[in-house]
Amino acid sequence: MATLDGYRIVELSAVLEGQVYRLDTSVDPGGRDVYDLPWFLEDQVNPKDNTIEQLIGNESSDPSWPIPPSGHHGSHIQLGVGHNDNWSGLPDGMLGLWDMPLNTYWGEAAVCYLDNLKGQPILPEHLTNVHEGDIVLMGSPHVGEDAPWIDGDTAYWLAEEKKIKMLAVGVPGIGWETKMDTPEPDNCPTHRAMTGNNIPIAYPLTNIKTLTQDRVFFMSMPLNVERMEGTWIRAIAIEDA
């Protein structure tokens, strides 16, 4: 039987602390993710057995974020169908997360920790350890304007020449959602390059800097919910101890 004894397991999904609305009307304060999105939970009593369960939702009167969490709160994975297939200029035949084979979501990953890039575009010459068909784990210690960003040509190089399996991005650290305000079809080149080639994007990840090897085994499984274009993940890297 397979075992993970002798390997190091590294948590890459970010902690997201739920804000819980209790039955007694008290509130356990929560935290927010790197995009300042909260996570709301509401206690309810299951009438069948009197257990307490928590709804993923929101307190409608809460002024800070009066909408429920979505599959894009916290560390998550996404594809194009139902998400950005309304954009012009994208190809036919885009798939949803539920359409992809299960082994899409695990495999060998190239670790690209770009601590030597500060406020610069990420180019192919910075990604020399990426092999064809890899998952690409990308991070840096830099934030804000100092963070390196994925150049549009680099995104298409990864998607169409390297034919990567997944893009998995540390945020903060990597700017990948560029040109968001540019008119279609020139907006969001990394988003377009990946989803247009049915390559999932997993983000925001953390702890990439703690990996000690430049190749690891990566796993991030989406929920098996058809038509849910983005779902939460528990992302881990497995490396030799």
HELIX and SHEET records of a PDB file:
HELIX    1   1 LEU A   97  ASP A   99  5                                   3    
HELIX    2   2 LEU A  102  TYR A  105  5                                   4    
HELIX    3   3 PRO A  124  HIS A  126  5                                   3    
HELIX    4   4 GLY A  144  ASP A  146  5                                   3    
HELIX    5   5 GLY A  152  TYR A  156  1                                   5    
HELIX    6   6 TRP A  157  GLU A  161  3                                   5    
HELIX    7   7 PRO A  189  THR A  195  1                                   7    
HELIX    8   8 ILE A  208  THR A  210  5                                   3    
SHEET    1   A 9 TYR A   7  GLU A  11  0                                        
SHEET    2   A 9 ALA A 235  ASP A 240 -1                                        
SHEET    3   A 9 ARG A 215  SER A 220 -1                                        
SHEET    4   A 9 TRP A 106  TYR A 113 -1                                        
SHEET    5   A 9 ILE A 135  GLY A 139  1                                        
SHEET    6   A 9 MET A 166  GLY A 170  1                                        
SHEET    7   A 9 ILE A 201  LEU A 205  1                                        
SHEET    8   A 9 HIS A  76  GLN A  78 -1                                        
SHEET    9   A 9 GLY A 230  TRP A 232 -1                                        
SHEET    1   B 4 VAL A  27  ASP A  28  0                                        
SHEET    2   B 4 GLN A  19  TYR A  21 -1                                        
SHEET    3   B 4 PHE A  40  VAL A  45  1                                        
SHEET    4   B 4 ILE A  52  ILE A  56 -1                                        
SHEET    1   C 2 PRO A 121  ILE A 122  0                                        
SHEET    2   C 2 TRP A 149  ILE A 150  1                                        
END                                                                             
